[in-house]
Amino acid sequence: MNKLLNEKMLLAQIGIKRKIMYRRAKTFGFTDPRVVECSQELDVLINKYHKKVA
């Protein structure tokens, strides 16, 4: 049960981070350091999620 909750929380964090990244990219452009940093943070969250479900 706790594992499922953690997975759902990670998916929620991934969704939020993705929206933030898209908004920043629309505002600043895809190569802006703020967008790149957000993309890297999103990668970390996605990797954590994949490790949990694997």
PDBQT receptor file of N, H, CA, C and O in Angstrom, charges set to zero:
ATOM      1  N   MET A   1       0.833  -1.202   0.000  1.00  0.00    +0.000 N 
ATOM      2  CA  MET A   1       0.000   0.000   0.000  1.00  0.00    +0.000 C 
ATOM      3  C   MET A   1       0.873   1.260   0.000  1.00  0.00    +0.000 C 
ATOM      4  O   MET A   1       0.616   2.200  -0.753  1.00  0.00    +0.000 OA
ATOM      5  N   ASN A   2       1.911   1.271   0.854  1.00  0.00    +0.000 N 
ATOM      6  H   ASN A   2       2.120   0.508   1.466  1.00  0.00    +0.000 HD
ATOM      7  CA  ASN A   2       2.795   2.423   0.934  1.00  0.00    +0.000 C 
ATOM      8  C   ASN A   2       3.548   2.627  -0.375  1.00  0.00    +0.000 C 
ATOM      9  O   ASN A   2       3.770   3.762  -0.796  1.00  0.00    +0.000 OA
ATOM     10  N   LYS A   3       3.941   1.525  -1.021  1.00  0.00    +0.000 N 
ATOM     11  H   LYS A   3       3.761   0.603  -0.679  1.00  0.00    +0.000 HD
ATOM     12  CA  LYS A   3       4.638   1.603  -2.304  1.00  0.00    +0.000 C 
ATOM     13  C   LYS A   3       3.745   2.249  -3.355  1.00  0.00    +0.000 C 
ATOM     14  O   LYS A   3       4.209   3.079  -4.136  1.00  0.00    +0.000 OA
ATOM     15  N   LEU A   4       2.492   1.881  -3.381  1.00  0.00    +0.000 N 
ATOM     16  H   LEU A   4       2.116   1.207  -2.746  1.00  0.00    +0.000 HD
ATOM     17  CA  LEU A   4       1.543   2.449  -4.337  1.00  0.00    +0.000 C 
ATOM     18  C   LEU A   4       1.370   3.945  -4.102  1.00  0.00    +0.000 C 
ATOM     19  O   LEU A   4       1.293   4.721  -5.054  1.00  0.00    +0.000 OA
ATOM     20  N   LEU A   5       1.308   4.344  -2.849  1.00  0.00    +0.000 N 
ATOM     21  H   LEU A   5       1.370   3.713  -2.075  1.00  0.00    +0.000 HD
ATOM     22  CA  LEU A   5       1.176   5.756  -2.506  1.00  0.00    +0.000 C 
ATOM     23  C   LEU A   5       2.403   6.534  -2.970  1.00  0.00    +0.000 C 
ATOM     24  O   LEU A   5       2.282   7.622  -3.532  1.00  0.00    +0.000 OA
ATOM     25  N   ASN A   6       3.587   5.968  -2.731  1.00  0.00    +0.000 N 
ATOM     26  H   ASN A   6       3.686   5.083  -2.275  1.00  0.00    +0.000 HD
ATOM     27  CA  ASN A   6       4.821   6.620  -3.178  1.00  0.00    +0.000 C 
ATOM     28  C   ASN A   6       4.856   6.769  -4.690  1.00  0.00    +0.000 C 
ATOM     29  O   ASN A   6       5.279   7.804  -5.205  1.00  0.00    +0.000 OA
ATOM     30  N   GLU A   7       4.414   5.737  -5.407  1.00  0.00    +0.000 N 
ATOM     31  H   GLU A   7       4.071   4.895  -4.989  1.00  0.00    +0.000 HD
ATOM     32  CA  GLU A   7       4.381   5.800  -6.869  1.00  0.00    +0.000 C 
ATOM     33  C   GLU A   7       3.421   6.890  -7.338  1.00  0.00    +0.000 C 
ATOM     34  O   GLU A   7       3.731   7.641  -8.263  1.00  0.00    +0.000 OA
ATOM     35  N   LYS A   8       2.268   6.973  -6.705  1.00  0.00    +0.000 N 
ATOM     36  H   LYS A   8       2.016   6.364  -5.954  1.00  0.00    +0.000 HD
ATOM     37  CA  LYS A   8       1.288   7.996  -7.082  1.00  0.00    +0.000 C 
ATOM     38  C   LYS A   8       1.805   9.399  -6.785  1.00  0.00    +0.000 C 
ATOM     39  O   LYS A   8       1.571  10.330  -7.555  1.00  0.00    +0.000 OA
ATOM     40  N   MET A   9       2.504   9.544  -5.674  1.00  0.00    +0.000 N 
ATOM     41  H   MET A   9       2.695   8.787  -5.048  1.00  0.00    +0.000 HD
ATOM     42  CA  MET A   9       3.074  10.853  -5.330  1.00  0.00    +0.000 C 
ATOM     43  C   MET A   9       4.148  11.247  -6.344  1.00  0.00    +0.000 C 
ATOM     44  O   MET A   9       4.228  12.407  -6.748  1.00  0.00    +0.000 OA
ATOM     45  N   LEU A  10       4.968  10.288  -6.750  1.00  0.00    +0.000 N 
ATOM     46  H   LEU A  10       4.903   9.346  -6.422  1.00  0.00    +0.000 HD
ATOM     47  CA  LEU A  10       5.990  10.570  -7.753  1.00  0.00    +0.000 C 
ATOM     48  C   LEU A  10       5.350  10.967  -9.083  1.00  0.00    +0.000 C 
ATOM     49  O   LEU A  10       5.809  11.900  -9.741  1.00  0.00    +0.000 OA
ATOM     50  N   LEU A  11       4.298  10.264  -9.475  1.00  0.00    +0.000 N 
ATOM     51  H   LEU A  11       3.925   9.506  -8.940  1.00  0.00    +0.000 HD
ATOM     52  CA  LEU A  11       3.605  10.613 -10.717  1.00  0.00    +0.000 C 
ATOM     53  C   LEU A  11       3.016  12.021 -10.644  1.00  0.00    +0.000 C 
ATOM     54  O   LEU A  11       3.040  12.757 -11.631  1.00  0.00    +0.000 OA
ATOM     55  N   ALA A  12       2.497  12.389  -9.497  1.00  0.00    +0.000 N 
ATOM     56  H   ALA A  12       2.477  11.791  -8.695  1.00  0.00    +0.000 HD
ATOM     57  CA  ALA A  12       1.957  13.745  -9.323  1.00  0.00    +0.000 C 
ATOM     58  C   ALA A  12       3.076  14.777  -9.436  1.00  0.00    +0.000 C 
ATOM     59  O   ALA A  12       2.906  15.810 -10.083  1.00  0.00    +0.000 OA
ATOM     60  N   GLN A  13       4.214  14.501  -8.811  1.00  0.00    +0.000 N 
ATOM     61  H   GLN A  13       4.352  13.661  -8.285  1.00  0.00    +0.000 HD
ATOM     62  CA  GLN A  13       5.365  15.411  -8.883  1.00  0.00    +0.000 C 
ATOM     63  C   GLN A  13       5.860  15.536 -10.326  1.00  0.00    +0.000 C 
ATOM     64  O   GLN A  13       6.224  16.623 -10.774  1.00  0.00    +0.000 OA
ATOM     65  N   ILE A  14       5.870  14.423 -11.037  1.00  0.00    +0.000 N 
ATOM     66  H   ILE A  14       5.575  13.540 -10.673  1.00  0.00    +0.000 HD
ATOM     67  CA  ILE A  14       6.294  14.433 -12.438  1.00  0.00    +0.000 C 
ATOM     68  C   ILE A  14       5.352  15.315 -13.259  1.00  0.00    +0.000 C 
ATOM     69  O   ILE A  14       5.807  16.116 -14.076  1.00  0.00    +0.000 OA
ATOM     70  N   GLY A  15       4.063  15.173 -13.048  1.00  0.00    +0.000 N 
ATOM     71  H   GLY A  15       3.694  14.523 -12.384  1.00  0.00    +0.000 HD
ATOM     72  CA  GLY A  15       3.089  15.980 -13.777  1.00  0.00    +0.000 C 
ATOM     73  C   GLY A  15       3.249  17.469 -13.514  1.00  0.00    +0.000 C 
ATOM     74  O   GLY A  15       3.182  18.282 -14.435  1.00  0.00    +0.000 OA
ATOM     75  N   ILE A  16       3.457  17.815 -12.267  1.00  0.00    +0.000 N 
ATOM     76  H   ILE A  16       3.511  17.154 -11.519  1.00  0.00    +0.000 HD
ATOM     77  CA  ILE A  16       3.636  19.227 -11.897  1.00  0.00    +0.000 C 
ATOM     78  C   ILE A  16       4.916  19.776 -12.505  1.00  0.00    +0.000 C 
ATOM     79  O   ILE A  16       4.916  20.865 -13.080  1.00  0.00    +0.000 OA
ATOM     80  N   LYS A  17       6.009  19.026 -12.379  1.00  0.00    +0.000 N 
ATOM     81  H   LYS A  17       6.008  18.142 -11.912  1.00  0.00    +0.000 HD
ATOM     82  CA  LYS A  17       7.293  19.483 -12.911  1.00  0.00    +0.000 C 
ATOM     83  C   LYS A  17       7.221  19.639 -14.423  1.00  0.00    +0.000 C 
ATOM     84  O   LYS A  17       7.799  20.572 -14.980  1.00  0.00    +0.000 OA
ATOM     85  N   ARG A  18       6.514  18.727 -15.092  1.00  0.00    +0.000 N 
ATOM     86  H   ARG A  18       6.045  17.969 -14.640  1.00  0.00    +0.000 HD
ATOM     87  CA  ARG A  18       6.371  18.800 -16.546  1.00  0.00    +0.000 C 
ATOM     88  C   ARG A  18       5.626  20.074 -16.957  1.00  0.00    +0.000 C 
ATOM     89  O   ARG A  18       6.018  20.749 -17.909  1.00  0.00    +0.000 OA
ATOM     90  N   LYS A  19       4.555  20.394 -16.237  1.00  0.00    +0.000 N 
ATOM     91  H   LYS A  19       4.236  19.846 -15.464  1.00  0.00    +0.000 HD
ATOM     92  CA  LYS A  19       3.798  21.614 -16.542  1.00  0.00    +0.000 C 
ATOM     93  C   LYS A  19       4.652  22.863 -16.336  1.00  0.00    +0.000 C 
ATOM     94  O   LYS A  19       4.611  23.793 -17.140  1.00  0.00    +0.000 OA
ATOM     95  N   ILE A  20       5.418  22.873 -15.261  1.00  0.00    +0.000 N 
ATOM     96  H   ILE A  20       5.451  22.117 -14.607  1.00  0.00    +0.000 HD
ATOM     97  CA  ILE A  20       6.302  24.012 -14.986  1.00  0.00    +0.000 C 
ATOM     98  C   ILE A  20       7.323  24.156 -16.112  1.00  0.00    +0.000 C 
ATOM     99  O   ILE A  20       7.585  25.262 -16.586  1.00  0.00    +0.000 OA
ATOM    100  N   MET A  21       7.893  23.038 -16.533  1.00  0.00    +0.000 N 
ATOM    101  H   MET A  21       7.680  22.140 -16.148  1.00  0.00    +0.000 HD
ATOM    102  CA  MET A  21       8.893  23.075 -17.588  1.00  0.00    +0.000 C 
ATOM    103  C   MET A  21       8.294  23.611 -18.885  1.00  0.00    +0.000 C 
ATOM    104  O   MET A  21       8.909  24.450 -19.543  1.00  0.00    +0.000 OA
ATOM    105  N   TYR A  22       7.112  23.146 -19.262  1.00  0.00    +0.000 N 
ATOM    106  H   TYR A  22       6.612  22.464 -18.727  1.00  0.00    +0.000 HD
ATOM    107  CA  TYR A  22       6.470  23.614 -20.494  1.00  0.00    +0.000 C 
ATOM    108  C   TYR A  22       6.169  25.105 -20.435  1.00  0.00    +0.000 C 
ATOM    109  O   TYR A  22       6.355  25.822 -21.418  1.00  0.00    +0.000 OA
ATOM    110  N   ARG A  23       5.702  25.568 -19.277  1.00  0.00    +0.000 N 
ATOM    111  H   ARG A  23       5.551  24.985 -18.479  1.00  0.00    +0.000 HD
ATOM    112  CA  ARG A  23       5.419  27.004 -19.135  1.00  0.00    +0.000 C 
ATOM    113  C   ARG A  23       6.686  27.833 -19.274  1.00  0.00    +0.000 C 
ATOM    114  O   ARG A  23       6.697  28.865 -19.945  1.00  0.00    +0.000 OA
ATOM    115  N   ARG A  24       7.749  27.371 -18.634  1.00  0.00    +0.000 N 
ATOM    116  H   ARG A  24       7.739  26.533 -18.088  1.00  0.00    +0.000 HD
ATOM    117  CA  ARG A  24       9.028  28.091 -18.737  1.00  0.00    +0.000 C 
ATOM    118  C   ARG A  24       9.552  28.078 -20.168  1.00  0.00    +0.000 C 
ATOM    119  O   ARG A  24      10.068  29.086 -20.652  1.00  0.00    +0.000 OA
ATOM    120  N   ALA A  25       9.420  26.942 -20.843  1.00  0.00    +0.000 N 
ATOM    121  H   ALA A  25       9.000  26.124 -20.450  1.00  0.00    +0.000 HD
ATOM    122  CA  ALA A  25       9.897  26.839 -22.223  1.00  0.00    +0.000 C 
ATOM    123  C   ALA A  25       9.114  27.793 -23.122  1.00  0.00    +0.000 C 
ATOM    124  O   ALA A  25       9.687  28.425 -24.010  1.00  0.00    +0.000 OA
ATOM    125  N   LYS A  26       7.831  27.893 -22.895  1.00  0.00    +0.000 N 
ATOM    126  H   LYS A  26       7.366  27.380 -22.174  1.00  0.00    +0.000 HD
ATOM    127  CA  LYS A  26       6.989  28.798 -23.695  1.00  0.00    +0.000 C 
ATOM    128  C   LYS A  26       7.387  30.255 -23.451  1.00  0.00    +0.000 C 
ATOM    129  O   LYS A  26       7.367  31.077 -24.367  1.00  0.00    +0.000 OA
ATOM    130  N   THR A  27       7.747  30.559 -22.213  1.00  0.00    +0.000 N 
ATOM    131  H   THR A  27       7.763  29.892 -21.469  1.00  0.00    +0.000 HD
ATOM    132  CA  THR A  27       8.105  31.930 -21.842  1.00  0.00    +0.000 C 
ATOM    133  C   THR A  27       9.529  32.287 -22.233  1.00  0.00    +0.000 C 
ATOM    134  O   THR A  27       9.775  33.359 -22.786  1.00  0.00    +0.000 OA
ATOM    135  N   PHE A  28      10.473  31.389 -21.944  1.00  0.00    +0.000 N 
ATOM    136  H   PHE A  28      10.273  30.518 -21.494  1.00  0.00    +0.000 HD
ATOM    137  CA  PHE A  28      11.894  31.719 -22.080  1.00  0.00    +0.000 C 
ATOM    138  C   PHE A  28      12.592  31.033 -23.251  1.00  0.00    +0.000 C 
ATOM    139  O   PHE A  28      13.687  31.440 -23.637  1.00  0.00    +0.000 OA
ATOM    140  N   GLY A  29      11.977  30.002 -23.820  1.00  0.00    +0.000 N 
ATOM    141  H   GLY A  29      11.087  29.671 -23.506  1.00  0.00    +0.000 HD
ATOM    142  CA  GLY A  29      12.623  29.223 -24.879  1.00  0.00    +0.000 C 
ATOM    143  C   GLY A  29      13.236  27.952 -24.305  1.00  0.00    +0.000 C 
ATOM    144  O   GLY A  29      13.573  27.877 -23.123  1.00  0.00    +0.000 OA
ATOM    145  N   PHE A  30      13.369  26.969 -25.168  1.00  0.00    +0.000 N 
ATOM    146  H   PHE A  30      13.096  27.031 -26.128  1.00  0.00    +0.000 HD
ATOM    147  CA  PHE A  30      13.791  25.644 -24.704  1.00  0.00    +0.000 C 
ATOM    148  C   PHE A  30      15.222  25.584 -24.195  1.00  0.00    +0.000 C 
ATOM    149  O   PHE A  30      15.553  24.712 -23.391  1.00  0.00    +0.000 OA
ATOM    150  N   THR A  31      16.070  26.489 -24.645  1.00  0.00    +0.000 N 
ATOM    151  H   THR A  31      15.801  27.197 -25.298  1.00  0.00    +0.000 HD
ATOM    152  CA  THR A  31      17.481  26.413 -24.250  1.00  0.00    +0.000 C 
ATOM    153  C   THR A  31      17.821  27.305 -23.059  1.00  0.00    +0.000 C 
ATOM    154  O   THR A  31      18.979  27.361 -22.645  1.00  0.00    +0.000 OA
ATOM    155  N   ASP A  32      16.850  27.988 -22.514  1.00  0.00    +0.000 N 
ATOM    156  H   ASP A  32      15.909  27.942 -22.850  1.00  0.00    +0.000 HD
ATOM    157  CA  ASP A  32      17.082  28.834 -21.346  1.00  0.00    +0.000 C 
ATOM    158  C   ASP A  32      17.533  27.960 -20.166  1.00  0.00    +0.000 C 
ATOM    159  O   ASP A  32      16.987  26.877 -19.955  1.00  0.00    +0.000 OA
ATOM    160  N   PRO A  33      18.515  28.421 -19.408  1.00  0.00    +0.000 N 
ATOM    161  CA  PRO A  33      19.019  27.625 -18.270  1.00  0.00    +0.000 C 
ATOM    162  C   PRO A  33      17.930  27.219 -17.274  1.00  0.00    +0.000 C 
ATOM    163  O   PRO A  33      18.020  26.149 -16.670  1.00  0.00    +0.000 OA
ATOM    164  N   ARG A  34      16.922  28.041 -17.097  1.00  0.00    +0.000 N 
ATOM    165  H   ARG A  34      16.849  28.909 -17.587  1.00  0.00    +0.000 HD
ATOM    166  CA  ARG A  34      15.827  27.692 -16.169  1.00  0.00    +0.000 C 
ATOM    167  C   ARG A  34      15.027  26.509 -16.683  1.00  0.00    +0.000 C 
ATOM    168  O   ARG A  34      14.547  25.688 -15.902  1.00  0.00    +0.000 OA
ATOM    169  N   VAL A  35      14.884  26.423 -17.995  1.00  0.00    +0.000 N 
ATOM    170  H   VAL A  35      15.273  27.090 -18.630  1.00  0.00    +0.000 HD
ATOM    171  CA  VAL A  35      14.158  25.309 -18.603  1.00  0.00    +0.000 C 
ATOM    172  C   VAL A  35      15.011  24.050 -18.554  1.00  0.00    +0.000 C 
ATOM    173  O   VAL A  35      14.511  22.967 -18.247  1.00  0.00    +0.000 OA
ATOM    174  N   VAL A  36      16.283  24.189 -18.854  1.00  0.00    +0.000 N 
ATOM    175  H   VAL A  36      16.689  25.068 -19.103  1.00  0.00    +0.000 HD
ATOM    176  CA  VAL A  36      17.193  23.043 -18.821  1.00  0.00    +0.000 C 
ATOM    177  C   VAL A  36      17.262  22.463 -17.407  1.00  0.00    +0.000 C 
ATOM    178  O   VAL A  36      17.224  21.246 -17.229  1.00  0.00    +0.000 OA
ATOM    179  N   GLU A  37      17.363  23.331 -16.413  1.00  0.00    +0.000 N 
ATOM    180  H   GLU A  37      17.394  24.320 -16.558  1.00  0.00    +0.000 HD
ATOM    181  CA  GLU A  37      17.409  22.874 -15.024  1.00  0.00    +0.000 C 
ATOM    182  C   GLU A  37      16.125  22.120 -14.653  1.00  0.00    +0.000 C 
ATOM    183  O   GLU A  37      16.171  21.072 -14.010  1.00  0.00    +0.000 OA
ATOM    184  N   CYS A  38      15.003  22.666 -15.063  1.00  0.00    +0.000 N 
ATOM    185  H   CYS A  38      14.966  23.518 -15.586  1.00  0.00    +0.000 HD
ATOM    186  CA  CYS A  38      13.716  22.027 -14.778  1.00  0.00    +0.000 C 
ATOM    187  C   CYS A  38      13.634  20.665 -15.484  1.00  0.00    +0.000 C 
ATOM    188  O   CYS A  38      13.120  19.700 -14.919  1.00  0.00    +0.000 OA
ATOM    189  N   SER A  39      14.135  20.595 -16.704  1.00  0.00    +0.000 N 
ATOM    190  H   SER A  39      14.552  21.379 -17.163  1.00  0.00    +0.000 HD
ATOM    191  CA  SER A  39      14.146  19.348 -17.451  1.00  0.00    +0.000 C 
ATOM    192  C   SER A  39      15.003  18.297 -16.746  1.00  0.00    +0.000 C 
ATOM    193  O   SER A  39      14.637  17.122 -16.702  1.00  0.00    +0.000 OA
ATOM    194  N   GLN A  40      16.121  18.711 -16.207  1.00  0.00    +0.000 N 
ATOM    195  H   GLN A  40      16.418  19.665 -16.243  1.00  0.00    +0.000 HD
ATOM    196  CA  GLN A  40      16.990  17.789 -15.479  1.00  0.00    +0.000 C 
ATOM    197  C   GLN A  40      16.319  17.297 -14.202  1.00  0.00    +0.000 C 
ATOM    198  O   GLN A  40      16.452  16.128 -13.839  1.00  0.00    +0.000 OA
ATOM    199  N   GLU A  41      15.606  18.178 -13.527  1.00  0.00    +0.000 N 
ATOM    200  H   GLU A  41      15.499  19.128 -13.821  1.00  0.00    +0.000 HD
ATOM    201  CA  GLU A  41      14.871  17.779 -12.320  1.00  0.00    +0.000 C 
ATOM    202  C   GLU A  41      13.768  16.779 -12.690  1.00  0.00    +0.000 C 
ATOM    203  O   GLU A  41      13.522  15.818 -11.960  1.00  0.00    +0.000 OA
ATOM    204  N   LEU A  42      13.117  17.012 -13.815  1.00  0.00    +0.000 N 
ATOM    205  H   LEU A  42      13.317  17.792 -14.408  1.00  0.00    +0.000 HD
ATOM    206  CA  LEU A  42      12.096  16.094 -14.293  1.00  0.00    +0.000 C 
ATOM    207  C   LEU A  42      12.705  14.732 -14.601  1.00  0.00    +0.000 C 
ATOM    208  O   LEU A  42      12.116  13.702 -14.274  1.00  0.00    +0.000 OA
ATOM    209  N   ASP A  43      13.868  14.718 -15.222  1.00  0.00    +0.000 N 
ATOM    210  H   ASP A  43      14.347  15.555 -15.488  1.00  0.00    +0.000 HD
ATOM    211  CA  ASP A  43      14.564  13.457 -15.506  1.00  0.00    +0.000 C 
ATOM    212  C   ASP A  43      14.832  12.666 -14.235  1.00  0.00    +0.000 C 
ATOM    213  O   ASP A  43      14.654  11.448 -14.209  1.00  0.00    +0.000 OA
ATOM    214  N   VAL A  44      15.256  13.347 -13.192  1.00  0.00    +0.000 N 
ATOM    215  H   VAL A  44      15.401  14.336 -13.214  1.00  0.00    +0.000 HD
ATOM    216  CA  VAL A  44      15.532  12.689 -11.912  1.00  0.00    +0.000 C 
ATOM    217  C   VAL A  44      14.254  12.046 -11.366  1.00  0.00    +0.000 C 
ATOM    218  O   VAL A  44      14.278  10.901 -10.914  1.00  0.00    +0.000 OA
ATOM    219  N   LEU A  45      13.152  12.773 -11.407  1.00  0.00    +0.000 N 
ATOM    220  H   LEU A  45      13.132  13.703 -11.774  1.00  0.00    +0.000 HD
ATOM    221  CA  LEU A  45      11.880  12.235 -10.915  1.00  0.00    +0.000 C 
ATOM    222  C   LEU A  45      11.437  11.022 -11.735  1.00  0.00    +0.000 C 
ATOM    223  O   LEU A  45      10.979  10.025 -11.177  1.00  0.00    +0.000 OA
ATOM    224  N   ILE A  46      11.575  11.111 -13.051  1.00  0.00    +0.000 N 
ATOM    225  H   ILE A  46      11.947  11.922 -13.504  1.00  0.00    +0.000 HD
ATOM    226  CA  ILE A  46      11.180   9.996 -13.916  1.00  0.00    +0.000 C 
ATOM    227  C   ILE A  46      12.054   8.780 -13.637  1.00  0.00    +0.000 C 
ATOM    228  O   ILE A  46      11.550   7.658 -13.584  1.00  0.00    +0.000 OA
ATOM    229  N   ASN A  47      13.352   8.988 -13.459  1.00  0.00    +0.000 N 
ATOM    230  H   ASN A  47      13.761   9.899 -13.503  1.00  0.00    +0.000 HD
ATOM    231  CA  ASN A  47      14.244   7.871 -13.145  1.00  0.00    +0.000 C 
ATOM    232  C   ASN A  47      13.889   7.230 -11.814  1.00  0.00    +0.000 C 
ATOM    233  O   ASN A  47      13.917   6.005 -11.691  1.00  0.00    +0.000 OA
ATOM    234  N   LYS A  48      13.554   8.044 -10.809  1.00  0.00    +0.000 N 
ATOM    235  H   LYS A  48      13.532   9.038 -10.909  1.00  0.00    +0.000 HD
ATOM    236  CA  LYS A  48      13.130   7.503  -9.512  1.00  0.00    +0.000 C 
ATOM    237  C   LYS A  48      11.871   6.645  -9.679  1.00  0.00    +0.000 C 
ATOM    238  O   LYS A  48      11.758   5.567  -9.095  1.00  0.00    +0.000 OA
ATOM    239  N   TYR A  49      10.936   7.138 -10.477  1.00  0.00    +0.000 N 
ATOM    240  H   TYR A  49      11.027   8.014 -10.951  1.00  0.00    +0.000 HD
ATOM    241  CA  TYR A  49       9.692   6.404 -10.702  1.00  0.00    +0.000 C 
ATOM    242  C   TYR A  49       9.980   5.050 -11.373  1.00  0.00    +0.000 C 
ATOM    243  O   TYR A  49       9.451   4.021 -10.953  1.00  0.00    +0.000 OA
ATOM    244  N   HIS A  50      10.801   5.061 -12.391  1.00  0.00    +0.000 N 
ATOM    245  H   HIS A  50      11.230   5.898 -12.732  1.00  0.00    +0.000 HD
ATOM    246  CA  HIS A  50      11.116   3.818 -13.102  1.00  0.00    +0.000 C 
ATOM    247  C   HIS A  50      11.832   2.808 -12.196  1.00  0.00    +0.000 C 
ATOM    248  O   HIS A  50      11.620   1.602 -12.322  1.00  0.00    +0.000 OA
ATOM    249  N   LYS A  51      12.659   3.289 -11.305  1.00  0.00    +0.000 N 
ATOM    250  H   LYS A  51      12.832   4.269 -11.203  1.00  0.00    +0.000 HD
ATOM    251  CA  LYS A  51      13.338   2.378 -10.373  1.00  0.00    +0.000 C 
ATOM    252  C   LYS A  51      12.344   1.752  -9.409  1.00  0.00    +0.000 C 
ATOM    253  O   LYS A  51      12.497   0.596  -9.015  1.00  0.00    +0.000 OA
ATOM    254  N   LYS A  52      11.321   2.519  -9.027  1.00  0.00    +0.000 N 
ATOM    255  H   LYS A  52      11.197   3.459  -9.347  1.00  0.00    +0.000 HD
ATOM    256  CA  LYS A  52      10.333   1.983  -8.084  1.00  0.00    +0.000 C 
ATOM    257  C   LYS A  52       9.424   0.946  -8.728  1.00  0.00    +0.000 C 
ATOM    258  O   LYS A  52       9.045  -0.028  -8.077  1.00  0.00    +0.000 OA
ATOM    259  N   VAL A  53       9.072   1.137  -9.983  1.00  0.00    +0.000 N 
ATOM    260  H   VAL A  53       9.380   1.929 -10.512  1.00  0.00    +0.000 HD
ATOM    261  CA  VAL A  53       8.125   0.220 -10.625  1.00  0.00    +0.000 C 
ATOM    262  C   VAL A  53       8.801  -0.956 -11.306  1.00  0.00    +0.000 C 
ATOM    263  O   VAL A  53       8.137  -1.914 -11.703  1.00  0.00    +0.000 OA
ATOM    264  N   ALA A  54      10.112  -0.888 -11.442  1.00  0.00    +0.000 N 
ATOM    265  H   ALA A  54      10.651  -0.110 -11.119  1.00  0.00    +0.000 HD
ATOM    266  CA  ALA A  54      10.840  -1.979 -12.118  1.00  0.00    +0.000 C 
ATOM    267  C   ALA A  54      11.006  -3.178 -11.211  1.00  0.00    +0.000 C 
ATOM    268  O   ALA A  54      11.593  -4.182 -11.616  1.00  0.00    +0.000 OA
TER     269      ALA A  54
